[in-house]
Amino acid sequence: MNNQSELACIRCGTEHSLTDATALASRILKIEKTSLDSATFEFSKDLFVAVAMEVAHSEENATFNDMLAFLVDPEWDSTLQMLHFFGHSDKVFQRDENAHWIKRFIEKLEDMSNDRAERLVKRCHIHWKAAMNASCAGHRKQSKPRASIQVFNPDAVSCAIDKCGGLKYDKKSASARIFEDAQTNNGYRTVPNARKAGKNLEAARHQFENLVEPIGRLQTGFVLASCMKPADFRITPLLLLGEPGIGKTYLATQLARSLGVPMEKMSAGGAQGGFQLTGSHPSWIDARPGSLVTLLASGESASPVIVIDEVDKIRDSKYPVLPVLLDLMEPETGKHFKDEYLEMEFDASRIIFVLTANSLEGVPESLLSRCEVFNVPRPEPVQRLRIIEAMGNKLRMKTGRSIELDKGTSRLLAERMDIDLRQVTFLVEGAFAKAIQTGNRVGYIWTPEGNKRADDSAHQGELTTRMLH
């Protein structure tokens, strides 16, 4: 697929960028015969224009795959946040014509719920991918289709549909969407590009020194996986040990982003933990499908990242999560994993698991034997400062506001080793929000009283006073 030449036609930063992106959208999307109604098609076309302009402006040698990844980037808090982002992207839409166009696009989102936005964007993602593949078919006669495996067997799906025929309307409708999604691409889901993922993780390796060991192990696994057949793609589950707020979940987020796959998180300590993964039998009052079948059916990847928090707090409840995890982590049983709600088997053996725990105490021995265990130390001040700066960059990107974090208060927060990264995030976001409210171009981070160095106290008090006023 010659993606680079397609996005290179957008003359970024010129008066022609909107015209170029609109022409590209018309040329690519009209190729794919689609069942989209006219309103959804127009939305898909407008969104294509906005994403194409943003990606072409932000990414060097941007590709169609970058556009697809933009829609499902796990860094977005919600689909609506992603859509409204374009209204703040002043670097791309700062020209009069572009600003007027994006304003009309944002106005169309008024009163739209996040659920509707998710459904629309998902349909756009499928539409774009089909159109992009059709557009480039003539340029890849000798190329193989992207590596994939059949996660959902069509016969198994048909059998499950028949079994659901006797369900009540509300439960049957809950199943219908999943069955429809599962049949997409004849049940095939892609295996990640392991070579590209290993390179993408390199940036995280430099930013998070305390995660060097698990990142290095993942990169080794990706190098080996890149030489294997798609059917042999598997990543050994990781168990990350360490106190809260040191970057364990961040690693999972970066892993999902590097692979271009979705991520889902759950706690191992819940009384209904097993049902979250397997679904519950439809005879139960509050029965629902499991998260795994929903994630694999609605996505395009066979290898989403699943984060299981606090496995040292696994409880011996009536519906424990441990037996389910043990089955999933064995390749043979994972291939024939069953969702109890849908009564349907599917291949969950390529899912990537990242487990977290505060210590080994309480982690079942049977689980340890299936994981590679890494101790994650607390990040040092230099690394914490880089994390704070990265948070500022992310906020600038998502809000479109050119606000800089004050270097002095950033350094003081970085040196406060008693404040974990979760609270650091809260404090940085607070400083950024305060700057937006006051119209200030600099965000001053307020650091709470605590075990900071005595020689910083006077300076911190002065900066706090400046920020509050």
Summary of the structure (lengths in Angstrom):
residues: 469
radius of gyration: 23.9
end to end distance: 55.4
largest distance: 72.5
contacts: 1482
relative contact order: 0.09
helix: 57%
strand: 9%
